[in-house]
Amino acid sequence: MRPSAPSFRLLLLFLLLLCLLACPSPAQAEGPGAHDPVGAWPLRPQPEVVAGFDPPDVTWGAGHRGVDLAGSPGQPVLAALPGQVVFAGRIAGRGVVVVGHGDTRTTYEPVTARVAVGSPVAAGAVLGQLELVGSHCFPRACLHWGWIRGETYLDPLRLVGAGPVRLLPLWGELPALFRPWGVPAGRPGVGGPW
């Protein structure tokens, strides 16, 4: 039995709509986090996040330019991404290790370094041991883990898929014909009851 032309067109329209809903728009695919590398937690087992990322509004302003991860004194600190050690030493009495990854770098403190500047490291390689002195969580030990591109601080939790959750509208960037009434393209929730 052959489907009638109107029901066949309706089926095609339904399949097209389903495809449009399932496929991300180029704007969504290219948004923040779309090209983040996949990294590893710098402490194992997966640590508790004691303090999250809170970037300053201005370069010199107050904020938290990384995350604090609960740990134990002497616990191994691991490289989150493969790269090359670009700094290993003390800053203001606190042990710091910085690993370069092309256009980004990750920072780890307070750490007693077990690597030298110029050393290549694999993701998961031991960089050193977590120190208690200089801990943001004192009297507990915690690792301050940062991620930087140029002078811009990024949320390192994005490297392990634990960054902030962003919910996108179901209709995304659908053509006007398929969007709910009153919702302009690219601006969900504006102009309608949503």
Backbone torsions as a table, in degrees:
resi	resn	phi	psi	omega
1	MET	NA	129.7	-177.3
2	ARG	-92.7	133.9	179.4
3	PRO	-68.2	148.5	178.1
4	SER	-71.0	156.9	-177.9
5	ALA	-58.3	-45.5	180.0
6	PRO	-63.3	-40.9	-179.6
7	SER	-70.8	-33.5	176.6
8	PHE	-64.8	-43.1	177.9
9	ARG	-64.2	-39.7	178.9
10	LEU	-63.7	-41.5	177.7
11	LEU	-63.3	-44.5	177.9
12	LEU	-61.4	-43.1	178.3
13	LEU	-61.9	-42.0	178.2
14	PHE	-62.4	-44.9	179.7
15	LEU	-64.7	-39.1	177.1
16	LEU	-63.3	-45.3	178.6
17	LEU	-61.7	-43.2	178.5
18	LEU	-60.8	-42.3	178.5
19	CYS	-64.4	-42.9	179.3
20	LEU	-63.4	-36.5	179.2
21	LEU	-72.1	-33.9	-176.1
22	ALA	-80.6	-27.5	-176.6
23	CYS	-93.7	128.0	178.0
24	PRO	-69.6	148.5	176.7
25	SER	-73.8	160.3	177.3
26	PRO	-57.5	-36.2	179.9
27	ALA	-64.4	-39.5	178.6
28	GLN	-69.8	-41.5	-177.8
29	ALA	-67.1	-29.2	-177.4
30	GLU	-97.8	4.4	-176.6
31	GLY	-69.4	-179.7	179.4
32	PRO	-56.1	133.0	178.3
33	GLY	88.3	-7.2	-176.6
34	ALA	-64.6	-30.3	-177.3
35	HIS	-117.6	24.7	178.4
36	ASP	-65.0	137.6	173.9
37	PRO	-68.7	158.6	177.1
38	VAL	-94.9	119.2	-177.0
39	GLY	-113.3	-172.0	179.7
40	ALA	-124.0	152.4	175.5
41	TRP	-62.0	138.4	179.9
42	PRO	-79.5	-7.8	173.4
43	LEU	-128.6	143.9	177.5
44	ARG	-129.9	140.9	-0.9
45	PRO	-66.5	173.9	-178.5
46	GLN	-49.5	122.4	-173.9
47	PRO	-84.1	164.7	171.4
48	GLU	-75.9	137.5	174.3
49	VAL	-86.4	110.4	-176.3
50	VAL	-82.1	-39.6	177.9
51	ALA	-140.0	130.3	-177.5
52	GLY	-87.0	180.0	-179.2
53	PHE	-76.2	129.7	179.4
54	ASP	-145.1	81.6	-174.8
55	PRO	-65.5	150.1	178.5
56	PRO	-71.2	155.1	176.6
57	ASP	-71.6	-30.3	177.4
58	VAL	-129.4	155.2	-174.7
59	THR	-49.8	-41.9	-176.0
60	TRP	-92.3	1.5	-175.0
61	GLY	-78.5	170.6	178.0
62	ALA	-73.7	150.4	177.8
63	GLY	169.0	-175.3	177.2
64	HIS	-123.1	107.1	-170.3
65	ARG	-89.4	33.1	178.9
66	GLY	-179.8	-157.9	176.3
67	VAL	-130.7	152.2	175.2
68	ASP	-106.0	127.5	-178.4
69	LEU	-114.2	128.2	-180.0
70	ALA	-64.4	137.0	179.1
71	GLY	-151.7	-167.5	179.0
72	SER	-126.9	143.7	177.0
73	PRO	-54.8	134.5	179.4
74	GLY	86.5	-6.5	-180.0
75	GLN	-65.5	138.7	178.1
76	PRO	-62.3	136.4	175.0
77	VAL	-105.6	128.9	-172.3
78	LEU	-112.1	150.8	175.6
79	ALA	-69.6	130.8	-179.8
80	ALA	-76.2	-30.6	-178.9
81	LEU	-137.4	157.0	173.4
82	PRO	-69.1	149.4	179.2
83	GLY	175.7	-152.8	-179.3
84	GLN	-133.5	136.6	179.9
85	VAL	-68.3	122.4	179.9
86	VAL	-108.3	-14.4	173.8
87	PHE	-155.0	138.4	174.3
88	ALA	-151.0	105.8	-177.3
89	GLY	-179.9	-160.8	-177.0
90	ARG	-113.1	137.7	174.0
91	ILE	-128.9	120.9	-178.9
92	ALA	52.6	41.1	177.5
93	GLY	79.2	1.5	-177.1
94	ARG	-111.4	132.9	177.7
95	GLY	-72.3	130.6	-177.0
96	VAL	-132.6	137.0	172.0
97	VAL	-125.0	133.4	177.8
98	VAL	-124.0	129.8	179.3
99	VAL	-116.4	126.6	177.9
100	GLY	-87.9	141.1	-179.7
101	HIS	-133.8	58.3	-176.7
102	GLY	77.6	-114.7	-177.6
103	ASP	-87.8	2.1	176.2
104	THR	-127.8	167.9	173.5
105	ARG	-146.5	149.7	176.1
106	THR	-111.1	146.8	-178.9
107	THR	-122.2	147.3	-176.5
108	TYR	-138.9	125.7	177.5
109	GLU	-158.7	152.1	-9.2
110	PRO	-81.2	130.1	-174.8
111	VAL	-136.9	134.2	168.7
112	THR	-84.0	108.0	-173.1
113	ALA	-66.8	139.8	173.3
114	ARG	-120.4	14.1	179.1
115	VAL	-127.5	158.6	179.7
116	ALA	-110.8	154.3	176.0
117	VAL	-56.8	135.0	-179.0
118	GLY	94.5	-11.9	-179.4
119	SER	-71.5	130.5	172.0
120	PRO	-75.4	143.5	178.5
121	VAL	-132.6	144.6	174.7
122	ALA	-91.3	159.1	173.4
123	ALA	-59.9	131.4	-179.2
124	GLY	90.5	-4.8	178.6
125	ALA	-70.8	144.6	179.3
126	VAL	-72.9	125.4	177.2
127	LEU	-95.5	-28.5	-177.4
128	GLY	167.5	-162.5	-179.6
129	GLN	-118.1	145.2	179.1
130	LEU	-68.3	130.8	177.9
131	GLU	-97.9	154.3	173.9
132	LEU	-86.1	-41.0	-179.8
133	VAL	-66.0	128.0	-179.3
134	GLY	91.9	2.1	-179.9
135	SER	-68.4	136.1	174.9
136	HIS	-67.1	-17.4	-175.4
137	CYS	-106.6	12.3	-175.1
138	PHE	-48.3	132.6	18.5
139	PRO	-87.3	-0.1	173.4
140	ARG	-84.0	159.2	175.6
141	ALA	-93.6	135.5	171.6
142	CYS	-149.3	153.3	179.4
143	LEU	-95.9	127.1	170.4
144	HIS	-90.6	117.1	-175.4
145	TRP	-115.7	125.0	180.0
146	GLY	-124.1	163.1	178.0
147	TRP	-143.0	127.5	-172.1
148	ILE	-133.8	138.1	170.7
149	ARG	-119.3	111.6	-174.9
150	GLY	63.7	-115.8	176.8
151	GLU	-108.4	6.8	-176.2
152	THR	-99.7	123.3	177.8
153	TYR	-80.2	137.3	-179.9
154	LEU	-118.4	159.3	178.2
155	ASP	-78.1	111.8	-178.4
156	PRO	-65.3	-19.4	178.4
157	LEU	-64.6	-19.9	175.2
158	ARG	-62.3	-27.8	-178.8
159	LEU	-68.2	-24.6	-177.3
160	VAL	-115.2	16.6	177.3
161	GLY	70.6	19.7	-177.7
162	ALA	-114.0	17.0	179.5
163	GLY	-73.0	-172.4	-177.7
164	PRO	-63.4	144.6	179.0
165	VAL	-86.4	131.2	176.2
166	ARG	-117.8	119.7	176.9
167	LEU	-92.3	131.0	178.5
168	LEU	-103.2	148.5	178.8
169	PRO	-65.3	149.4	-179.3
170	LEU	-57.2	-37.4	-175.1
171	TRP	-86.5	-13.5	173.9
172	GLY	44.0	-119.8	-176.3
173	GLU	-107.7	38.0	-178.7
174	LEU	-63.6	149.2	174.1
175	PRO	-60.3	155.0	-175.6
176	ALA	-52.0	-36.2	-178.3
177	LEU	-58.4	-32.0	-173.9
178	PHE	-103.7	-5.8	-178.9
179	ARG	-82.1	150.5	174.4
180	PRO	-59.8	154.4	-177.6
181	TRP	-52.5	133.3	171.5
182	GLY	81.0	1.3	-178.2
183	VAL	-99.3	108.6	179.1
184	PRO	-69.2	154.2	178.4
185	ALA	-61.8	135.3	176.0
186	GLY	76.2	-1.7	-179.4
187	ARG	-134.7	63.0	-179.2
188	PRO	-60.6	145.3	177.6
189	GLY	87.6	-4.5	179.9
190	VAL	-104.8	128.2	175.2
191	GLY	90.2	4.6	179.3
192	GLY	-146.0	-178.0	-177.0
193	PRO	-78.8	8.6	-176.9
194	TRP	-89.2	NA	NA
